[in-house]
Amino acid sequence: MDERTYDDVTRPGHYCHGGYECAAVVEAVLADAGDRVGGAAAWWAGNLLKYAMSWPFKGSTPSERVRDLRKAVECLTECERAYTAHVAAQRAKVAAMVGEVD
């Protein structure tokens, strides 16, 4: 991570810890995930990573930090829902290609 200054819009301090910036981690981990798991699931996973990385450093009270943990749980739930929908859509495509759909 370079030594650019933090600012609330482009580089908030709570997203830059341990030598890693959340955006760079999300991009590195999920760069080609959309093809494998669907775009919506990848998007939710990216947000999950963001909240998981930043919650200890965001906010000034325990309740603010717990709120971000709850956001991470919501992202995980939505990621599972989106991935399940993606798998169902892929299965439907295959079924249609082999003539298994009415």
DSSP file with accessible surface (Angstrom, degrees, kcal/mol):
  #  RESIDUE AA STRUCTURE BP1 BP2  ACC     N-H-->O    O-->H-N    N-H-->O    O-->H-N    TCO  KAPPA ALPHA  PHI   PSI    X-CA   Y-CA   Z-CA
    1    1 A M              0   0   94      0, 0.0    19,-0.1     0, 0.0    15,-0.0   0.000 360.0 360.0 360.0 134.2    0.0    0.0    0.0
    2    2 A D        -     0   0   82      1,-0.1    17,-0.1    17,-0.0     0, 0.0  -0.201 360.0-104.5 -81.9-179.6    1.4    3.4   -0.9
    3    3 A E        +     0   0  178     -2,-0.0     3,-0.1     2,-0.0    -1,-0.1   0.042  62.8 145.4 -98.7  27.0    1.5    6.4    1.4
    4    4 A R        -     0   0  139      1,-0.1     2,-0.1     0, 0.0     0, 0.0  -0.295  56.4-100.4 -59.1 152.1   -1.4    8.4   -0.2
    5    5 A T        -     0   0  120      1,-0.1     2,-0.2     0, 0.0    -1,-0.1  -0.390  34.5-115.0 -74.8 152.0   -3.4   10.4    2.3
    6    6 A Y        +     0   0  117     -2,-0.1     2,-0.3    -3,-0.1    -1,-0.1  -0.567  35.2 175.3 -81.6 147.8   -6.7    9.1    3.5
    7    7 A D  B  >  -A   11   0A  64      4,-1.1     4,-1.1    -2,-0.2     0, 0.0  -0.978  41.2-111.9-148.4 159.8   -9.9   10.9    2.7
    8    8 A D  T  4 S+     0   0  153     -2,-0.3    -2,-0.0     1,-0.2    -1,-0.0   0.697 109.6  36.8 -66.8 -19.1  -13.5   10.1    3.4
    9    9 A V  T  4 S+     0   0  126      2,-0.1    -1,-0.2     3,-0.0    -3,-0.0   0.897 127.6  20.0-100.3 -56.2  -14.5    9.6   -0.3
   10   10 A T  T  4 S+     0   0  101      1,-0.2    -2,-0.1     0, 0.0    -4,-0.0   0.704 137.4  13.9 -94.6 -18.6  -11.6    7.9   -2.2
   11   11 A R  B  < S-A    7   0A   4     -4,-1.1    -4,-1.1     5,-0.0    -1,-0.2  -0.361  70.9-170.1-157.1  68.5   -9.6    6.3    0.5
   12   12 A P    >   -     0   0   15      0, 0.0     3,-1.8     0, 0.0     4,-0.2  -0.338  28.7-126.6 -65.4 142.7  -11.2    6.1    3.9
   13   13 A G  G >  S+     0   0   28      1,-0.3     3,-1.7     2,-0.2    45,-0.1   0.832 106.3  62.9 -59.9 -32.4   -8.9    5.1    6.7
   14   14 A H  G 3  S+     0   0   46      1,-0.3    -1,-0.3    43,-0.1    43,-0.2   0.615 101.6  53.4 -72.9  -8.1  -11.2    2.2    7.9
   15   15 A Y  G <  S+     0   0   44     -3,-1.8     7,-2.9     1,-0.2     2,-0.5   0.338 100.6  67.0-101.1   4.9  -10.7    0.5    4.5
   16   16 A C  E <   +B   21   0B   2     -3,-1.7     2,-0.3     5,-0.2     5,-0.2  -0.832  65.3 132.7-131.5  94.0   -6.9    0.6    4.6
   17   17 A H  E >   +B   20   0B  70      3,-1.7     3,-1.6    -2,-0.5    -3,-0.0  -0.988  58.5  17.7-143.1 151.4   -5.3   -1.6    7.3
   18   18 A G  T 3  S-     0   0   72     -2,-0.3    -1,-0.1     1,-0.3     3,-0.1   0.730 127.8 -59.7  66.3  21.5   -2.5   -4.1    7.6
   19   19 A G  T 3  S+     0   0   40      1,-0.2     2,-0.4   -17,-0.1    -1,-0.3   0.539 117.5 102.1  84.4   6.1   -0.9   -2.9    4.4
   20   20 A Y  E <   -B   17   0B 153     -3,-1.6    -3,-1.7   -19,-0.1     2,-0.5  -0.957  60.2-146.1-126.5 144.8   -4.0   -3.7    2.4
   21   21 A E  E  >  -B   16   0B  34     -2,-0.4     4,-2.2    -5,-0.2     3,-0.4  -0.902  21.5-131.0-106.5 132.6   -6.8   -1.6    0.9
   22   22 A C  H  > S+     0   0    6     -7,-2.9     4,-3.0    -2,-0.5     5,-0.3   0.890 106.1  53.6 -49.4 -47.2  -10.2   -3.3    0.8
   23   23 A A  H  > S+     0   0   67      1,-0.2     4,-2.4    -8,-0.2    -1,-0.2   0.907 109.4  48.1 -59.4 -40.6  -10.8   -2.3   -2.8
   24   24 A A  H  > S+     0   0   55     -3,-0.4     4,-2.5     2,-0.2    -1,-0.2   0.897 112.8  48.4 -67.5 -38.4   -7.6   -3.9   -3.9
   25   25 A V  H  X S+     0   0   34     -4,-2.2     4,-2.9     2,-0.2     5,-0.3   0.949 112.0  48.3 -66.5 -47.7   -8.3   -7.1   -1.9
   26   26 A V  H  X S+     0   0   34     -4,-3.0     4,-2.8     1,-0.2    -2,-0.2   0.937 113.6  47.7 -59.0 -45.6  -11.8   -7.4   -3.3
   27   27 A E  H  X S+     0   0  141     -4,-2.4     4,-1.2    -5,-0.3    -1,-0.2   0.931 113.7  46.9 -62.5 -43.9  -10.5   -6.9   -6.9
   28   28 A A  H  < S+     0   0   82     -4,-2.5    -2,-0.2    -5,-0.2    -1,-0.2   0.916 118.4  40.5 -65.6 -40.8   -7.7   -9.4   -6.4
   29   29 A V  H  < S+     0   0   88     -4,-2.9     3,-0.2     1,-0.2    -2,-0.2   0.887 128.1  28.4 -76.3 -38.3  -10.0  -12.1   -4.9
   30   30 A L  H >X S+     0   0   34     -4,-2.8     3,-1.2    -5,-0.3     4,-0.6   0.259  77.6 119.8-113.2  14.9  -13.0  -11.6   -7.1
   31   31 A A  T 3< S+     0   0   79     -4,-1.2    -1,-0.2     1,-0.3     3,-0.1   0.854  96.0  16.1 -52.1 -42.7  -11.7  -10.3  -10.4
   32   32 A D  T >> S+     0   0  109     -3,-0.2     4,-0.6    -4,-0.2     3,-0.6   0.216  96.3 104.4-116.9  18.1  -13.0  -13.3  -12.4
   33   33 A A  H X>  +     0   0   13     -3,-1.2     4,-2.9     1,-0.2     3,-0.8   0.818  66.1  72.0 -70.0 -29.8  -15.5  -14.7  -10.0
   34   34 A G  H 3X S+     0   0   26     -4,-0.6     4,-1.8     1,-0.3    -1,-0.2   0.866  95.3  53.0 -56.2 -36.9  -18.5  -13.3  -11.8
   35   35 A D  H <4 S+     0   0  150     -3,-0.6    -1,-0.3     1,-0.2    -2,-0.2   0.832 117.3  38.1 -66.1 -31.8  -18.0  -15.9  -14.6
   36   36 A R  H << S+     0   0  194     -3,-0.8    -2,-0.2    -4,-0.6    -1,-0.2   0.833 134.1  16.9 -88.6 -37.1  -18.0  -18.7  -12.1
   37   37 A V  H  < S-     0   0   42     -4,-2.9     4,-0.3     1,-0.1    -3,-0.2   0.445 111.8 -95.2-120.1  -3.1  -20.6  -17.6   -9.5
   38   38 A G     X  -     0   0    8     -4,-1.8     4,-2.2    -5,-0.5     5,-0.2   0.130  34.0 -93.3  94.7 145.0  -22.7  -15.0  -11.3
   39   39 A G  H  > S+     0   0   51      1,-0.2     4,-2.4     2,-0.2     5,-0.2   0.884 121.1  51.2 -61.1 -41.7  -22.3  -11.2  -11.1
   40   40 A A  H  > S+     0   0   58      2,-0.2     4,-2.6     1,-0.2     5,-0.2   0.927 110.8  48.0 -65.9 -42.8  -24.7  -10.6   -8.3
   41   41 A A  H  > S+     0   0    2     -4,-0.3     4,-2.5    41,-0.2    -1,-0.2   0.915 112.4  49.8 -64.0 -40.6  -23.1  -13.2   -6.0
   42   42 A A  H  X S+     0   0   14     -4,-2.2     4,-2.3     2,-0.2    -1,-0.2   0.901 109.8  51.7 -63.9 -39.2  -19.7  -11.8   -6.7
   43   43 A W  H  X S+     0   0  152     -4,-2.4     4,-2.0     2,-0.2    -2,-0.2   0.943 111.4  45.8 -62.7 -47.5  -21.0   -8.3   -5.9
   44   44 A W  H  X S+     0   0   48     -4,-2.6     4,-2.4     1,-0.2    -2,-0.2   0.898 111.5  53.2 -63.3 -38.6  -22.4   -9.4   -2.6
   45   45 A A  H  X S+     0   0   22     -4,-2.5     4,-2.6     1,-0.2    -1,-0.2   0.899 106.5  53.2 -63.6 -38.4  -19.2  -11.3   -1.8
   46   46 A G  H  X S+     0   0   10     -4,-2.3     4,-2.2     2,-0.2    -1,-0.2   0.920 110.2  46.5 -61.9 -43.0  -17.2   -8.1   -2.5
   47   47 A N  H  X S+     0   0   26     -4,-2.0     4,-2.6     2,-0.2     5,-0.2   0.888 109.4  55.1 -66.8 -36.8  -19.3   -6.2    0.0
   48   48 A L  H  X S+     0   0   44     -4,-2.4     4,-2.8     2,-0.2    -2,-0.2   0.945 109.0  47.6 -59.4 -46.8  -19.0   -9.0    2.5
   49   49 A L  H  X S+     0   0   50     -4,-2.6     4,-2.3     1,-0.2     5,-0.2   0.917 110.1  53.5 -60.1 -42.9  -15.2   -8.8    2.2
   50   50 A K  H  X S+     0   0   49     -4,-2.2     4,-1.8     1,-0.2    -2,-0.2   0.944 113.5  40.9 -58.5 -49.7  -15.4   -5.0    2.6
   51   51 A Y  H  X S+     0   0   34     -4,-2.6     4,-2.0     1,-0.2    -1,-0.2   0.892 113.5  53.9 -67.9 -38.5  -17.4   -5.2    5.8
   52   52 A A  H  < S+     0   0   50     -4,-2.8    -1,-0.2    -5,-0.2    -2,-0.2   0.861 114.1  42.4 -63.9 -34.2  -15.4   -8.1    7.2
   53   53 A M  H  < S+     0   0   55     -4,-2.3    -1,-0.2    -5,-0.2    -2,-0.2   0.801 121.7  36.9 -80.9 -29.0  -12.2   -6.1    6.7
   54   54 A S  H >X S+     0   0    0     -4,-1.8     3,-1.8    -5,-0.2     4,-1.0   0.677  85.7  91.0-103.0 -16.1  -13.3   -2.8    8.0
   55   55 A W  G >< S+     0   0   89     -4,-2.0     3,-0.6     1,-0.3    -1,-0.1   0.838  85.7  53.9 -57.3 -35.8  -15.7   -3.4   10.9
   56   56 A P  G 34 S+     0   0   48      0, 0.0    -1,-0.3     0, 0.0    -2,-0.1   0.779 117.7  37.8 -68.7 -19.0  -13.0   -3.3   13.6
   57   57 A F  G <4 S+     0   0   97     -3,-1.8     2,-0.4   -43,-0.2    -2,-0.2   0.455  99.6  87.9-108.9  -5.6  -11.8    0.1   12.4
   58   58 A K  S << S+     0   0   45     -4,-1.0    10,-0.1    -3,-0.6     3,-0.1  -0.805  82.6   9.9-102.4 138.9  -15.1    1.8   11.4
   59   59 A G        -     0   0   33     -2,-0.4     0, 0.0     1,-0.1     0, 0.0   0.022  70.0-113.5  82.3 165.4  -17.2    3.7   13.9
   60   60 A S  S    S+     0   0   97      0, 0.0    -1,-0.1     0, 0.0     3,-0.0   0.442  89.5  58.2-117.1  -1.8  -16.4    4.8   17.4
   61   61 A T  S  > S-     0   0   51      1,-0.1     4,-1.8    -3,-0.1     3,-0.3  -0.899  82.2-117.4-127.5 156.7  -18.8    2.7   19.4
   62   62 A P  H  > S+     0   0   98      0, 0.0     4,-2.9     0, 0.0     5,-0.2   0.892 115.1  57.0 -56.9 -38.2  -19.4   -1.0   19.8
   63   63 A S  H  > S+     0   0   87      1,-0.2     4,-2.0     2,-0.2     5,-0.1   0.873 105.0  51.0 -65.2 -33.6  -22.9   -0.5   18.4
   64   64 A E  H  > S+     0   0   56     -3,-0.3     4,-1.5     2,-0.2    -1,-0.2   0.900 112.1  47.1 -67.8 -37.9  -21.6    1.0   15.2
   65   65 A R  H  X S+     0   0   76     -4,-1.8     4,-1.9     2,-0.2    -2,-0.2   0.908 110.5  51.4 -70.3 -40.5  -19.2   -1.9   14.8
   66   66 A V  H  X S+     0   0   58     -4,-2.9     4,-2.5     1,-0.2     5,-0.2   0.893 104.6  58.6 -62.4 -37.7  -21.9   -4.5   15.5
   67   67 A R  H  X S+     0   0  117     -4,-2.0     4,-2.0     1,-0.2    -1,-0.2   0.928 106.1  48.0 -57.9 -42.4  -24.0   -2.7   12.8
   68   68 A D  H  X S+     0   0    1     -4,-1.5     4,-2.1     2,-0.2    -1,-0.2   0.869 108.5  53.9 -69.7 -32.6  -21.3   -3.4   10.3
   69   69 A L  H  X S+     0   0   65     -4,-1.9     4,-2.2     2,-0.2    -1,-0.2   0.914 108.3  50.4 -64.2 -38.9  -21.1   -7.1   11.4
   70   70 A R  H  X S+     0   0  181     -4,-2.5     4,-2.4     1,-0.2    -2,-0.2   0.878 107.8  53.1 -65.7 -36.4  -24.8   -7.3   10.8
   71   71 A K  H  X S+     0   0   59     -4,-2.0     4,-2.6     2,-0.2    -1,-0.2   0.904 107.3  52.2 -63.7 -39.4  -24.2   -5.8    7.3
   72   72 A A  H  X S+     0   0   11     -4,-2.1     4,-2.4     2,-0.2    -2,-0.2   0.915 108.9  49.7 -62.5 -42.1  -21.6   -8.5    6.7
   73   73 A V  H  X S+     0   0   93     -4,-2.2     4,-2.7     2,-0.2    -2,-0.2   0.924 110.2  50.8 -62.8 -42.6  -24.2  -11.2    7.7
   74   74 A E  H  X S+     0   0  107     -4,-2.4     4,-2.7     1,-0.2     5,-0.2   0.923 109.8  50.5 -60.3 -43.4  -26.7   -9.6    5.3
   75   75 A C  H  X S+     0   0    4     -4,-2.6     4,-2.5     2,-0.2    -1,-0.2   0.904 110.2  49.8 -62.0 -40.3  -24.2   -9.7    2.5
   76   76 A L  H  X S+     0   0   96     -4,-2.4     4,-2.4     2,-0.2    -2,-0.2   0.937 111.5  48.5 -63.6 -44.7  -23.4  -13.3    3.2
   77   77 A T  H  X S+     0   0   74     -4,-2.7     4,-2.2     1,-0.2    -2,-0.2   0.931 114.3  45.5 -60.7 -45.7  -27.1  -14.2    3.1
   78   78 A E  H  X S+     0   0   50     -4,-2.7     4,-2.9     2,-0.2    -1,-0.2   0.860 109.5  55.6 -68.6 -34.0  -27.7  -12.3   -0.1
   79   79 A C  H  X S+     0   0   25     -4,-2.5     4,-2.7    -5,-0.2     5,-0.2   0.936 109.0  47.4 -62.5 -44.9  -24.6  -13.8   -1.7
   80   80 A E  H  X S+     0   0  130     -4,-2.4     4,-2.6     2,-0.2    -2,-0.2   0.927 113.0  48.8 -62.3 -43.9  -25.9  -17.3   -0.9
   81   81 A R  H  X S+     0   0  125     -4,-2.2     4,-2.3     1,-0.2    -2,-0.2   0.945 113.5  46.3 -61.5 -46.1  -29.3  -16.3   -2.4
   82   82 A A  H  X S+     0   0    7     -4,-2.9     4,-2.3     1,-0.2   -41,-0.2   0.907 113.2  48.8 -66.3 -39.8  -27.8  -14.9   -5.5
   83   83 A Y  H  X S+     0   0  107     -4,-2.7     4,-2.7     2,-0.2     5,-0.2   0.925 110.1  51.2 -66.8 -41.9  -25.5  -17.8   -6.0
   84   84 A T  H  X S+     0   0   82     -4,-2.6     4,-2.4    -5,-0.2    -2,-0.2   0.919 111.4  48.3 -60.8 -41.8  -28.4  -20.3   -5.6
   85   85 A A  H  X S+     0   0   53     -4,-2.3     4,-2.4    -5,-0.2    -1,-0.2   0.899 110.3  52.0 -65.2 -39.5  -30.3  -18.4   -8.2
   86   86 A H  H  X S+     0   0   40     -4,-2.3     4,-2.5     2,-0.2    -2,-0.2   0.933 110.1  48.0 -61.8 -46.0  -27.3  -18.4  -10.5
   87   87 A V  H  X S+     0   0   32     -4,-2.7     4,-2.6     1,-0.2     5,-0.2   0.927 111.4  50.6 -62.0 -43.5  -27.0  -22.2  -10.2
   88   88 A A  H  X S+     0   0   57     -4,-2.4     4,-2.3     1,-0.2    -1,-0.2   0.914 110.7  49.0 -61.7 -42.1  -30.7  -22.7  -10.9
   89   89 A A  H  X S+     0   0   52     -4,-2.4     4,-2.1     2,-0.2    -1,-0.2   0.903 111.0  49.9 -64.8 -40.4  -30.5  -20.5  -14.0
   90   90 A Q  H  X S+     0   0   78     -4,-2.5     4,-2.2     2,-0.2    -2,-0.2   0.912 111.0  49.3 -64.5 -41.7  -27.5  -22.4  -15.3
   91   91 A R  H  X S+     0   0  181     -4,-2.6     4,-2.7     1,-0.2    -2,-0.2   0.897 109.3  52.3 -63.9 -39.4  -29.3  -25.7  -14.7
   92   92 A A  H  X S+     0   0   55     -4,-2.3     4,-2.4    -5,-0.2    -1,-0.2   0.900 108.2  51.7 -63.7 -39.9  -32.3  -24.4  -16.5
   93   93 A K  H  X S+     0   0  129     -4,-2.1     4,-2.2     2,-0.2    -2,-0.2   0.927 111.5  46.5 -60.6 -46.6  -30.1  -23.4  -19.5
   94   94 A V  H  X S+     0   0   78     -4,-2.2     4,-1.9     2,-0.2    -2,-0.2   0.932 111.7  51.1 -63.4 -44.3  -28.6  -26.9  -19.7
   95   95 A A  H  <>S+     0   0   19     -4,-2.7     5,-3.4     1,-0.2     6,-0.5   0.906 110.4  49.6 -59.7 -40.7  -32.0  -28.5  -19.4
   96   96 A A  H ><5S+     0   0   60     -4,-2.4     3,-1.0     1,-0.2    -1,-0.2   0.899 108.4  53.6 -66.8 -37.2  -33.3  -26.4  -22.2
   97   97 A M  H 3<5S+     0   0  151     -4,-2.2    -1,-0.2     1,-0.3    -2,-0.2   0.846 112.9  42.7 -66.9 -32.4  -30.3  -27.2  -24.4
   98   98 A V  T 3<5S-     0   0   91     -4,-1.9    -1,-0.3    -5,-0.1    -2,-0.2   0.350 119.0-109.1 -98.0   7.5  -30.9  -31.0  -24.0
   99   99 A G  T < 5S+     0   0   61     -3,-1.0    -3,-0.2    -4,-0.3    -4,-0.1   0.748  78.6 129.3  78.5  25.7  -34.6  -30.7  -24.4
  100  100 A E      < +     0   0  146     -5,-3.4     2,-0.4    -6,-0.2    -4,-0.2   0.409  49.7  88.8 -92.6   3.8  -35.7  -31.4  -20.8
  101  101 A V              0   0   87     -6,-0.5    -9,-0.0    -5,-0.1     0, 0.0  -0.833 360.0 360.0-104.2 138.2  -37.9  -28.4  -20.6
  102  102 A D              0   0  206     -2,-0.4    -2,-0.1     0, 0.0    -1,-0.0  -0.289 360.0 360.0 -65.7 360.0  -41.6  -28.5  -21.6
